């Protein structure tokens, strides 16, 4: 299910833009890349990219070492906890956060 979702999301992203070059950063997650196939997630993205005549680079990283993925994990976790468990304590933190233009992304050479 996770691998199919990754393929569909990748296809959606690649069809949404006229750009031809992309860099994907994927969290090392056992539902996507197993111990026996550690690069499976990137292989899925590359296959979809080839079908869309796009050129991508991809890297598997640990979210605990990557601030942009930590932020993603927190947001998704906050929404999931609110929806699945009716617990909105983390969602309230997101609503109270102050955001400024240009602060949405953290880029760091991997």
C-alpha positions as protocol buffer text, in pm:
chain_id: "A"
residue {
  index: 1
  type: UNK
  ca { x: 0 y: 0 z: 0 }
}
residue {
  index: 2
  type: UNK
  ca { x: 277 y: 247 z: 94 }
}
residue {
  index: 3
  type: UNK
  ca { x: 476 y: 167 z: -220 }
}
residue {
  index: 4
  type: UNK
  ca { x: 167 y: 220 z: -437 }
}
residue {
  index: 5
  type: UNK
  ca { x: 91 y: 548 z: -258 }
}
residue {
  index: 6
  type: UNK
  ca { x: 451 y: 662 z: -318 }
}
residue {
  index: 7
  type: UNK
  ca { x: 422 y: 578 z: -689 }
}
residue {
  index: 8
  type: UNK
  ca { x: 90 y: 762 z: -725 }
}
residue {
  index: 9
  type: UNK
  ca { x: 212 y: 1068 z: -534 }
}
residue {
  index: 10
  type: UNK
  ca { x: 534 y: 1080 z: -737 }
}
residue {
  index: 11
  type: UNK
  ca { x: 330 y: 1062 z: -1057 }
}
residue {
  index: 12
  type: UNK
  ca { x: 106 y: 1345 z: -933 }
}
residue {
  index: 13
  type: UNK
  ca { x: 406 y: 1567 z: -852 }
}
residue {
  index: 14
  type: UNK
  ca { x: 580 y: 1502 z: -1182 }
}
residue {
  index: 15
  type: UNK
  ca { x: 270 y: 1573 z: -1390 }
}
residue {
  index: 16
  type: UNK
  ca { x: 197 y: 1897 z: -1204 }
}
residue {
  index: 17
  type: UNK
  ca { x: 492 y: 2091 z: -1339 }
}
residue {
  index: 18
  type: UNK
  ca { x: 677 y: 2165 z: -1658 }
}
residue {
  index: 19
  type: UNK
  ca { x: 1008 y: 2124 z: -1476 }
}
residue {
  index: 20
  type: UNK
  ca { x: 1215 y: 1827 z: -1583 }
}
residue {
  index: 21
  type: UNK
  ca { x: 1461 y: 1796 z: -1293 }
}
residue {
  index: 22
  type: UNK
  ca { x: 1363 y: 1695 z: -939 }
}
residue {
  index: 23
  type: UNK
  ca { x: 1541 y: 1589 z: -622 }
}
residue {
  index: 24
  type: UNK
  ca { x: 1344 y: 1353 z: -399 }
}
residue {
  index: 25
  type: UNK
  ca { x: 1430 y: 1299 z: -32 }
}
residue {
  index: 26
  type: UNK
  ca { x: 1259 y: 997 z: 118 }
}
residue {
  index: 27
  type: UNK
  ca { x: 1243 y: 893 z: 481 }
}
residue {
  index: 28
  type: UNK
  ca { x: 1390 y: 551 z: 552 }
}
residue {
  index: 29
  type: UNK
  ca { x: 1066 y: 373 z: 631 }
}
residue {
  index: 30
  type: UNK
  ca { x: 1032 y: -5 z: 645 }
}
residue {
  index: 31
  type: UNK
  ca { x: 694 y: 9 z: 468 }
}
residue {
  index: 32
  type: UNK
  ca { x: 866 y: 151 z: 158 }
}
residue {
  index: 33
  type: UNK
  ca { x: 1227 y: 34 z: 168 }
}
residue {
  index: 34
  type: UNK
  ca { x: 1299 y: -293 z: 338 }
}
residue {
  index: 35
  type: UNK
  ca { x: 1628 y: -417 z: 477 }
}
residue {
  index: 36
  type: UNK
  ca { x: 1662 y: -649 z: 177 }
}
residue {
  index: 37
  type: UNK
  ca { x: 1576 y: -366 z: -67 }
}
residue {
  index: 38
  type: UNK
  ca { x: 1708 y: -45 z: 96 }
}
residue {
  index: 39
  type: UNK
  ca { x: 1678 y: 162 z: -225 }
}
residue {
  index: 40
  type: UNK
  ca { x: 1325 y: 45 z: -314 }
}
residue {
  index: 41
  type: UNK
  ca { x: 1163 y: 384 z: -251 }
}
residue {
  index: 42
  type: UNK
  ca { x: 1402 y: 560 z: -487 }
}
residue {
  index: 43
  type: UNK
  ca { x: 1360 y: 283 z: -745 }
}
residue {
  index: 44
  type: UNK
  ca { x: 983 y: 344 z: -738 }
}
residue {
  index: 45
  type: UNK
  ca { x: 1033 y: 719 z: -788 }
}
residue {
  index: 46
  type: UNK
  ca { x: 1284 y: 668 z: -1070 }
}
residue {
  index: 47
  type: UNK
  ca { x: 1050 y: 427 z: -1251 }
}
residue {
  index: 48
  type: UNK
  ca { x: 761 y: 673 z: -1236 }
}
residue {
  index: 49
  type: UNK
  ca { x: 993 y: 956 z: -1346 }
}
residue {
  index: 50
  type: UNK
  ca { x: 1108 y: 757 z: -1648 }
}
residue {
  index: 51
  type: UNK
  ca { x: 744 y: 697 z: -1745 }
}
residue {
  index: 52
  type: UNK
  ca { x: 691 y: 1075 z: -1730 }
}
residue {
  index: 53
  type: UNK
  ca { x: 1013 y: 1157 z: -1921 }
}
residue {
  index: 54
  type: UNK
  ca { x: 1154 y: 1334 z: -1616 }
}
residue {
  index: 55
  type: UNK
  ca { x: 1500 y: 1319 z: -1465 }
}
residue {
  index: 56
  type: UNK
  ca { x: 1518 y: 1283 z: -1089 }
}
residue {
  index: 57
  type: UNK
  ca { x: 1772 y: 1227 z: -818 }
}
residue {
  index: 58
  type: UNK
  ca { x: 1668 y: 1052 z: -501 }
}
residue {
  index: 59
  type: UNK
  ca { x: 1816 y: 983 z: -162 }
}
residue {
  index: 60
  type: UNK
  ca { x: 1695 y: 784 z: 137 }
}
residue {
  index: 61
  type: UNK
  ca { x: 1761 y: 963 z: 468 }
}
residue {
  index: 62
  type: UNK
  ca { x: 1676 y: 921 z: 835 }
}
residue {
  index: 63
  type: UNK
  ca { x: 1418 y: 1176 z: 942 }
}
residue {
  index: 64
  type: UNK
  ca { x: 1588 y: 1215 z: 1280 }
}
residue {
  index: 65
  type: UNK
  ca { x: 1890 y: 1358 z: 1095 }
}
residue {
  index: 66
  type: UNK
  ca { x: 1696 y: 1579 z: 852 }
}
residue {
  index: 67
  type: UNK
  ca { x: 1514 y: 1890 z: 982 }
}
residue {
  index: 68
  type: UNK
  ca { x: 1277 y: 1921 z: 686 }
}
residue {
  index: 69
  type: UNK
  ca { x: 1156 y: 1564 z: 737 }
}
residue {
  index: 70
  type: UNK
  ca { x: 1124 y: 1621 z: 1112 }
}
residue {
  index: 71
  type: UNK
  ca { x: 889 y: 1910 z: 1040 }
}
residue {
  index: 72
  type: UNK
  ca { x: 691 y: 1693 z: 799 }
}
residue {
  index: 73
  type: UNK
  ca { x: 669 y: 1411 z: 1056 }
}
residue {
  index: 74
  type: UNK
  ca { x: 541 y: 1653 z: 1320 }
}
residue {
  index: 75
  type: UNK
  ca { x: 273 y: 1803 z: 1093 }
}
residue {
  index: 76
  type: UNK
  ca { x: 153 y: 1465 z: 967 }
}
residue {
  index: 77
  type: UNK
  ca { x: 162 y: 1322 z: 1319 }
}
residue {
  index: 78
  type: UNK
  ca { x: -34 y: 1616 z: 1458 }
}
residue {
  index: 79
  type: UNK
  ca { x: -305 y: 1579 z: 1196 }
}
residue {
  index: 80
  type: UNK
  ca { x: -313 y: 1201 z: 1231 }
}
residue {
  index: 81
  type: UNK
  ca { x: -340 y: 1218 z: 1609 }
}
residue {
  index: 82
  type: UNK
  ca { x: -623 y: 1471 z: 1588 }
}
residue {
  index: 83
  type: UNK
  ca { x: -812 y: 1269 z: 1329 }
}
residue {
  index: 84
  type: UNK
  ca { x: -750 y: 915 z: 1457 }
}
residue {
  index: 85
  type: UNK
  ca { x: -759 y: 976 z: 1832 }
}
residue {
  index: 86
  type: UNK
  ca { x: -952 y: 1302 z: 1873 }
}
residue {
  index: 87
  type: UNK
  ca { x: -643 y: 1447 z: 2040 }
}
residue {
  index: 88
  type: UNK
  ca { x: -565 y: 1793 z: 1905 }
}
residue {
  index: 89
  type: UNK
  ca { x: -292 y: 1901 z: 2148 }
}
residue {
  index: 90
  type: UNK
  ca { x: -25 y: 1894 z: 1875 }
}
residue {
  index: 91
  type: UNK
  ca { x: -256 y: 2044 z: 1615 }
}
residue {
  index: 92
  type: UNK
  ca { x: -307 y: 2344 z: 1847 }
}
residue {
  index: 93
  type: UNK
  ca { x: 70 y: 2397 z: 1848 }
}
residue {
  index: 94
  type: UNK
  ca { x: 65 y: 2422 z: 1470 }
}
residue {
  index: 95
  type: UNK
  ca { x: -219 y: 2672 z: 1478 }
}
residue {
  index: 96
  type: UNK
  ca { x: -29 y: 2891 z: 1728 }
}
residue {
  index: 97
  type: UNK
  ca { x: 301 y: 2882 z: 1538 }
}
residue {
  index: 98
  type: UNK
  ca { x: 421 y: 3200 z: 1372 }
}
residue {
  index: 99
  type: UNK
  ca { x: 519 y: 3157 z: 1010 }
}
residue {
  index: 100
  type: UNK
  ca { x: 704 y: 3397 z: 787 }
}
residue {
  index: 101
  type: UNK
  ca { x: 758 y: 3392 z: 415 }
}
residue {
  index: 102
  type: UNK
  ca { x: 1066 y: 3200 z: 312 }
}
residue {
  index: 103
  type: UNK
  ca { x: 1089 y: 2995 z: 632 }
}
residue {
  index: 104
  type: UNK
  ca { x: 901 y: 2691 z: 501 }
}
residue {
  index: 105
  type: UNK
  ca { x: 1201 y: 2498 z: 377 }
}
residue {
  index: 106
  type: UNK
  ca { x: 1525 y: 2392 z: 532 }
}
residue {
  index: 107
  type: UNK
  ca { x: 1787 y: 2300 z: 276 }
}
residue {
  index: 108
  type: UNK
  ca { x: 2114 y: 2139 z: 366 }
}
residue {
  index: 109
  type: UNK
  ca { x: 2359 y: 1955 z: 146 }
}
residue {
  index: 110
  type: UNK
  ca { x: 2314 y: 1584 z: 205 }
}
